[in-house]
Structure formats: C-alpha cells, structure tokens
Amino acid sequence: MSSKPLQRSVARVLSSTRRVATSNRTCRYSTPQSSRYIHSATNPPRPTLRIPRQSPLLNSRRSIFIQTEDTPNADALKFKPNQRILPENFPSPFVEYLSPRSTLQPPHPSPLAAQLLSVDGVTSVFLGADFITITKDSATPWQHVKPEVFSLITEAVTNGSPIVNTVEDKEGEDGQESGGADTLAYDENDSEVVGMIKELLETRIRPSIQEDGGDIDFRGFHDGQVLLKLRGACRTCDSSTVTLKNGIESMLMHYIEEVKGVQQIYDQEEEVAMLEFQKFEERLRSQGRDVPPTTVGKGSLDTVEG
C-alpha cells in the first residue's frame, strides 16, 4: 500500500475526531451559556416586587373591651378598659378633674377628661391606674350619660393617644385634685405611728376604696385624729361617713392604739353642698317624709368590721 492513501485515511480520522470534540464542547457548556445569556444585557432579569415590611402597630388590631361597674354611689359609675389609664411612671395613683378648666391646666391636662366633662350631667372625672370613674348630677339619668361617655372612652383608647399629659407648671398652679406625690408613699421623715397608719391605709384600705371607684388622701395625724380625704366615687357618696367610721376608723383604732378617731377633710365647695343637703333632709323630715338611708356598697368598706 502506498503512503498517500494511508495519509488520507489518517486525515479523515483526525477531522472526524475534531468534529466530535467540537460538538461535545458545545453540548457541555450549552446550559451555562444559556444561563449567562438570561442575565445578559440583551435580556435583563425580570424585576422582583418587594413589599416593605410594615410596622407591627399598623398590622395589629387593637382589641378594646370596656367593663362598667356600679359603685356604692348611685351617681358614680366605674369604667374599666382592658389597658392602663395612667402611665406607668405617673407620680400619683390617681388624678381627679372637677371642672372643665382643670382639664386644661398644668401639671396634668387631659383631653379625654375635657371631653367627658362636656357631656351633659357629668360633674367630675376620676382617673385611676386602670379605671375611670364618672360622677354625674342626681337629676340626669344614666341612660342619657352612659352611651356618650362609653363612646368617648372607646375612641380615646382606640386611637392610642395619651389620656393624661404632663406639662411644666411655670406659674405654680395646680389645676387637678392630686396628681402630685402619693400621700401614702413612704417618707423617711414620718414618725413611727404615721408610718404604721400609711402602711395600713395602703395595704388594707386603699384596695377596697379603689374597688368602689375612688381613692384616699392622707392629710395628716394630729392629736390622735387621722385626717383623710376621700376621692372619686367616695367623695360625693352618701355613705362616705359610714365608710370612715365603720370601716377606716374602726380598723385603724384596732391596730394602732395611738389613733383615737378619723376625720374627713372637705373642700369649701363640698362643705356648702353638705349644708344644702342637710337643709334638704330637714325639710323632708318637717313634712313628715322618710329620709332614705345612706347607700352601702356590696363588699365595700362600709360593711367592714373592726
């Protein structure tokens, strides 16, 4: 055999081998090349829609539940939302508003209290740590007051705005009843007897009065007499005297021998109102009419024995 045919056969074999190798390289990298082509400039990637994460406050729904409770005072009703009313670090356990002007004055103005006092018949608004006590005049029935009060409280709790604000008192005005330091708080300057009185009022008396929609202020201890002021529903309750004598006085005298009695402190307006009420009772008696007994709340201090 000549060498030329052999050379041509070898050339054909080499040519076939190159074609196979070229075909294999194309198949081997076809998929990666296709992947690279998808992200090339001629065919850009499909944009992805990203939804921004919203605040949990916007996504969450505020569940509102307001419970109403009767008090020993027929003209006072207690409203209990399922959240705090006063801030955690509020200096006092309560604040009381007795006039529309007091809701605007420092140190603790309250937009909600201003709205509540604008309701026909409402005479005072008492804000506790987790409840609101509304007191009305005796001439206005609750069915005219309660729906509007309930609506205002619900709106205030729902929108999350502060119920009580704290502003600087530049002129020394105190527009609200209390709102300052807690009068039952520990004071290192107190005598041993005063310290015992405060502790007993704080642990045994205050919880019961708060259940009745009110609170208590300690005004001093002089000559064996404990000076107190009732707040909230207890402030205008007919049974407040019974509460002081049968409940608070008997308990303090039982545990602290230095205590000889308890006296309630009244504001000037309250003294005038009490005198008018006494005159009214005297007129009823002079006409031969029966004077209704004072109201006694179920489970209240009015029924506590010494």
C-alpha positions in Angstrom: 0.0 0.0 0.0 1.2 3.4 -0.9 1.7 6.1 1.7 -0.7 8.6 0.1 -3.9 6.6 0.7 -2.7 6.0 4.3 -2.2 9.7 4.9 -5.7 10.5 3.5 -7.2 7.9 5.9 -5.4 9.4 8.9 -6.5 12.9 7.9 -10.2 11.8 7.7 -10.0 10.2 11.2 -8.4 13.3 12.7 -11.1 15.5 11.0 -13.9 13.4 12.4 -12.3 13.5 15.9 -12.2 17.3 15.8 -15.9 17.5 14.9 -16.9 15.2 17.7 -14.8 17.2 20.2 -16.3 20.4 18.9 -19.8 19.0 19.2 -19.0 17.8 22.8 -17.8 21.2 23.9 -20.9 22.9 22.6 -23.2 20.5 24.4 -21.2 20.5 27.6 -21.4 24.3 28.0 -24.8 24.9 26.5 -26.6 25.1 29.8 -24.2 27.5 31.4 -24.1 29.7 28.3 -27.9 29.8 28.3 -27.9 30.8 32.0 -25.4 33.5 31.3 -27.4 34.7 28.3 -30.5 35.1 30.5 -28.7 37.6 32.7 -27.1 39.4 29.8 -27.8 43.0 28.8 -29.9 41.9 25.8 -32.3 40.0 28.1 -32.3 41.6 31.6 -33.7 39.7 34.6 -37.3 40.0 35.5 -37.8 42.6 38.3 -39.0 41.3 41.7 -41.6 43.2 43.6 -40.5 43.7 47.2 -43.3 44.6 49.7 -41.8 46.8 52.5 -42.3 45.4 56.0 -44.9 47.4 57.8 -44.8 48.3 61.5 -46.5 45.8 63.8 -48.5 48.7 65.2 -50.1 49.1 61.7 -50.8 45.5 61.2 -52.1 44.7 64.7 -55.7 45.4 65.5 -56.3 46.9 68.9 -58.9 44.8 70.8 -61.0 47.1 73.0 -63.0 45.8 75.9 -64.6 48.2 78.5 -66.3 46.9 81.5 -68.7 49.0 83.6 -69.2 48.5 87.3 -71.7 50.1 89.7 -70.3 51.8 92.8 -71.9 52.5 96.2 -72.6 56.0 94.9 -75.7 55.9 92.7 -74.4 58.9 90.8 -70.9 57.4 90.0 -70.1 54.7 87.5 -66.8 52.9 87.1 -65.4 52.2 83.6 -62.6 49.6 83.2 -60.8 49.4 79.8 -58.5 46.5 79.2 -55.5 48.7 79.4 -53.8 51.2 81.7 -55.2 54.7 82.0 -52.4 56.4 83.8 -48.8 56.0 82.6 -46.5 53.5 84.3 -44.3 56.2 85.9 -47.2 58.6 86.8 -46.3 60.3 90.1 -49.7 59.7 91.7 -52.1 56.7 91.8 -54.9 59.0 90.6 -55.9 62.4 89.3 -59.3 64.0 89.6 -60.9 66.7 87.4 -63.7 68.7 89.0 -64.2 71.4 86.3 -63.6 72.0 82.6 -60.8 74.4 83.4 -58.9 71.9 85.4 -58.6 69.6 82.3 -56.5 72.3 80.6 -54.3 73.5 83.4 -50.9 72.1 84.4 -49.4 69.8 85.6 -51.6 67.1 84.1 -54.1 68.3 81.4 -56.3 65.6 79.9 -58.1 65.9 76.5 -60.3 62.9 77.4 -61.3 64.4 80.7 -62.2 67.7 78.9 -64.5 65.8 76.5 -66.1 63.8 79.3 -66.8 66.9 81.4 -68.6 68.4 78.4 -71.2 65.7 78.5 -74.4 66.9 80.0 -74.8 65.9 83.6 -71.1 64.9 84.2 -69.7 66.7 87.2 -66.3 65.1 87.8 -63.9 62.7 86.1 -61.6 60.5 88.2 -58.7 58.7 86.5 -57.2 55.7 88.4 -54.4 53.5 87.3 -56.7 51.2 85.3 -60.1 52.7 85.6 -62.2 55.8 85.1 -64.9 56.9 87.4 -67.6 59.3 86.1 -69.8 61.2 88.6 -73.0 62.9 87.4 -75.6 65.1 89.0 -78.6 63.4 90.5 -81.0 65.0 88.1 -79.6 63.4 84.9 -80.3 59.7 84.3 -77.6 57.3 83.4 -79.2 56.3 80.1 -78.6 59.8 78.9 -74.9 59.9 80.1 -73.5 56.4 79.7 -73.7 55.9 75.9 -71.7 59.1 75.2 -69.2 58.5 77.9 -68.7 55.0 76.7 -68.1 56.3 73.1 -65.6 58.9 74.2 -63.6 56.4 76.3 -63.6 53.9 73.5 -62.4 56.4 70.9 -59.6 57.6 73.2 -58.4 54.1 74.0 -58.6 53.0 70.3 -56.5 55.9 68.8 -53.7 55.3 71.3 -53.2 59.0 72.2 -52.2 59.8 75.8 -55.1 60.1 78.1 -53.1 62.3 80.5 -50.3 64.7 79.6 -47.6 66.2 81.8 -46.6 69.8 81.3 -44.4 72.1 83.3 -46.2 74.2 85.8 -44.5 77.6 85.5 -47.0 79.6 87.5 -47.4 77.3 90.4 -51.0 76.4 89.5 -52.4 73.0 90.5 -55.4 72.6 88.3 -56.2 69.0 89.3 -57.0 67.2 92.6 -53.9 65.3 93.5 -51.7 64.3 90.5 -48.7 65.0 92.7 -46.8 62.8 95.0 -48.7 59.9 96.6 -49.6 60.9 100.1 -49.4 57.3 101.3 -45.9 56.8 100.0 -43.1 56.1 102.4 -41.3 59.1 103.9 -38.2 58.8 106.0 -39.3 61.8 107.9 -42.5 60.3 109.1 -42.9 59.2 112.7 -43.4 55.5 113.6 -47.1 56.0 114.1 -47.6 57.9 110.9 -45.6 55.2 109.0 -47.9 52.5 110.5 -51.0 54.5 109.6 -49.8 54.9 106.0 -48.9 51.2 105.7 -52.4 50.1 106.9 -54.1 52.6 104.6 -52.1 51.4 101.7 -52.4 47.7 102.2 -55.9 47.3 103.8 -58.0 50.4 103.0 -56.9 51.7 99.6 -57.7 48.5 97.6 -61.2 48.4 98.9 -61.8 52.0 98.1 -60.4 51.6 94.6 -62.8 48.8 94.0 -65.6 51.3 94.8 -64.2 53.7 92.1 -62.3 56.0 94.4 -59.1 56.6 96.4 -57.9 58.2 99.6 -55.6 61.0 100.5 -53.7 61.2 103.8 -53.7 64.7 105.1 -52.0 64.3 108.5 -52.2 62.9 112.0 -52.9 65.4 114.9 -53.9 64.8 118.5 -54.9 61.3 117.8 -57.0 62.2 114.8 -56.2 60.8 111.3 -57.1 63.4 108.6 -58.3 61.9 105.4 -59.9 62.9 102.1 -61.9 60.6 100.0 -61.7 60.8 96.2 -63.6 59.7 93.2 -66.9 57.9 93.7 -66.4 58.1 97.5 -66.1 61.9 97.5 -69.8 62.5 97.0 -71.1 59.2 98.2 -73.8 59.4 100.9 -72.2 56.5 102.7 -68.8 58.2 103.0 -69.3 58.9 106.7 -70.2 55.3 107.2 -67.1 54.3 105.3 -64.9 56.4 107.6 -66.5 55.4 110.9 -67.4 51.7 110.4 -64.6 50.9 108.1 -61.5 53.0 108.3 -61.7 54.4 111.8 -62.5 51.1 113.5 -59.7 49.3 111.6 -57.1 52.0 112.5 -58.1 52.1 116.1 -58.0 48.3 116.3 -54.4 48.0 115.1 -52.9 51.4 116.3 -53.7 52.4 119.8 -52.5 56.0 119.3 -55.4 56.6 116.8 -58.4 58.0 118.6 -60.5 58.8 115.5 -60.7 59.7 111.8 -61.9 63.0 110.3 -62.7 63.7 106.7 -61.4 66.8 105.1 -63.7 68.7 102.9 -63.2 71.5 100.3 -65.1 74.7 100.7 -67.5 73.7 97.8 -68.1 70.3 99.4 -68.9 71.9 102.8 -71.5 74.1 101.1 -73.0 71.2 99.3 -73.2 69.2 102.5 -75.0 72.1 104.3 -77.5 72.3 101.5 -78.1 68.6 101.6 -78.7 68.7 105.4 -81.2 71.5 105.0 -83.0 69.4 102.3 -83.2 66.4 104.7 -84.5 68.7 107.5 -87.3 69.9 105.1 -88.2 66.4 104.3 -88.5 65.4 108.0 -90.5 68.5 108.8 -93.0 67.5 106.1 -93.3 64.0 107.7 -91.4 62.3 104.9 -89.0 59.5 105.4 -85.3 60.3 104.6 -83.7 57.4 102.6 -80.8 55.7 104.4 -77.3 56.0 103.1 -76.2 53.6 100.4 -74.0 50.7 101.3 -71.9 49.1 98.6 -71.6 45.3 98.5 -68.2 44.3 99.6 -67.2 47.8 100.3 -65.5 49.3 103.4 -69.0 50.3 104.7 -69.5 46.8 105.8 -66.0 46.1 107.2 -66.0 45.3 110.9 -63.1 46.3 113.2 
